[in-house]
Amino acid sequence: MEQTLTIGMAHHNDYHGVYFTIQDIRKELIFNKRQDLFKKINFLVIENDPGSKHAQQLKGLAPYVSNLNII
């Protein structure tokens, strides 16, 4: 059975916080030569203000991060 790690983040008008969190995790995995583990991480973002500009930017990020789920 393959194990996965889910990282949950609450989001309220802070697109850059979510973006840089995901990028920092990716950067650390690359630095440690464990890029393969990125596919085993699921990012779950709870959107608290779906009508905001930041929420729209976050939806634009989703196609580039296949394991990003926004609810």
Protein Blocks (a to p, Z undefined) as FASTA:
>chain_A
ZZddddddddehilklmmmmmmmmmmmmmmnopmkmmmmpccddddfblmbmklmmmmmm
mmmmmkbccZZ
